[in-house]
Amino acid sequence: MPLPVEGGLVTVTDLENHLHRTISTKDDPAAQAAVDFATALVWDVVGFDVTGDDYTIEANDLQIVKGIALRIAAQWFTNPEDRAQYAGPEGLSYTASPQMLSRIMGEADRRTLTSVQIRYAPGFA
């Protein structure tokens, strides 16, 4: 039996909790778009809906997939212009390589999601 995930893999509420802030009403469409994009990107790599009825996904694997999707959603929502340099209000400053911009999934994430895909749906008929 699959684990129930209310509202989908990642929700705007999950994004708010991750960012430690409330998303304003005017930013809600952008937050929902970020969540939808992250979910679709993760689904594309895994190859199936981890919250669906096709496979029984273990809780640890679901948390890994959800964590990757949540990080992608947060990156996309907080960096809509794909800036490679960023300085945050709390003094955080970083410079990302062009391969680490918000809309590109890192190789480590891709490998992790592929390992989840192989565990449940290896593609052998």
Protein Blocks (a to p, Z undefined) as FASTA:
>chain_A
ZZddehijbdfklmmmmnopacdfklmmmmmmmmmmmmmmmmmmnopafkbmkbccdfkl
mmmmmmmmmmmmmmmmmmmnopabdcdfkopacdddfklgfklccfklmmmmmmmmmmmm
nopZZ
